[in-house]
């Protein structure tokens, strides 16, 4: 329903809001993000696609980034940048079991973007774009690799 509203809406901002709402609902449908749950994986894929559509229409710039991590699959993150010329101070937000990286857009829009702060989001190991990684005691290693890979 929200995808249909987004496609029918002529105002890019409102269309982006509808896509963002669709992404949130798909995330809820994918919960609790268990491996091997085909329907949850489909819902998560739809959420990611809706989020990409939203980002094209909402203020600021979003770049999907891939980070190489030795010993495993790459990690995908979303870098949201406010209007203007960088470099921007950047906050790293990591999703959890109950929140995917796509859930943080409103935080970015309401607080960080207004202050000229960029936001990089990644999913927690074992869910979303980090689903190929197991959640372990040393999962912060993934965050360390992401931070090291960011341009200075």
N, C-alpha and C positions, 0 to 999 in steps of 0.2 A: 504494500500500500504506500509506504513512504518513498520507495523508489519511483513509483508511478507519479506521485506528487512532485518529486524532484525533477523528473523528466518533463512534466507538463509545465512547470514553473518557468516563466520568462525572466524573472528577476534573479540574477546569478547568486546574490547573497542568500535569498530565501531558498533557492534550489540547493545551495550548499548546506543550509541548516537542515533541510529535509534529508539530504544524503547523510549528514552527521547523525541524525536521529535513526536512520535506517542502520547505520553501522553499530550504534549502541544496541539496538534491538537484536541484531544478529549476534553480537557479543553475548547478550543475555541467553540467547538460544543455544549458544555453544558451551555455556557453563555446564559442568565444572571442568571443561577442557581435558577430558580423559583421552589418552592415546587409544586408538583403535575404535573410537566412536565415529563412524563414518558420517552420520548426520551432523555431529558437532563440528567435524572438520569442514564439511560443506558450509555450515553456518559461518565458521570463522573465515573461510575464503570469501564468502559474500560480504562479510563485515569489512575485510581488508579492501575489497574492491569499492565498496561504498565510501570508505574513508578516503581513498585516493580521489574519487569523484568530488567529495566534499572539499578536499584541500585545493582542488583546481578552482573552486568558486569562492572560497572564503578569503578574508584579508591575509596578507603576508605571503610568504613563499614556503613551500614544503618540498624538501628533497628526500627521496628514499636513498639511504646509504647502506652499503654492505661492508661489514667488517670481517676481515680474515682473523680466525683464531686458530693457532696451531693445534693440531690433534683432533680437529672436528670440522663440522660444517660452519660456514660463515653465519654471522648474525646480521639481521636486517634491522635498521633503525630509521626513524623519521626525524629529520632535522627541520624544525620550524624556525623561520627567521622573520623578524619584524621588518617593516618598511625601512628603507634607507640603506646606506652603504655600511658594510661591516668594517672591521670585525666586530662581532657582538660577544659580550659575556654570554656564556652558555650554561644552562642547568641540565643535568642528566637526570631523567626520570625513568624509573624502572617499574614495569608492571608487576603485579603480584598474582596470586591465585584468584583473587576476586576482581582484578582490574587489568585490562590489557593496555598496551601502550596507546592505542587509539582512544582510550577513555580520558586522556589528559588534555585534549584540545581546549576545553573550556577554561582550564587553569591557565594555559598559555595565553589564550585570548584575553581573559579578564585581568591577568596580573603581569605576566612576563612581557608580552608584546607591547603593552602600554609603557613599559619602562625600558624598552630597547634591549630586552634580554631574549636570546634565542633559547630554544628548548630541544634537546635531543632525547628521544624516547626509545627504549628497547623493552622487549618482553622478558619476563622472568624465565630462566631455563625451564624447559619441559612444556611450555605453552606458547601459542601464537607463533611469531616468527623465530622464536628460540626453541621450538618444539623438538629439534634434533639433539638438544643438549639435555642431559639429566640434571636434575636439581641435586646438588651435593653440598657438603660442608664448605667446599672451596668454590662455590659459584661466583664469588666476587672476582675470581680470575677473569671471567668473561667481561665484567665491567672494566677491569684494569686494561684489557686489550683494546676495548672500545676507546677509552680515554687516551691511551697512547697513540691511537691511530688518528685522532683528531688533529687537524692542522693547527699550528701554533698561532 
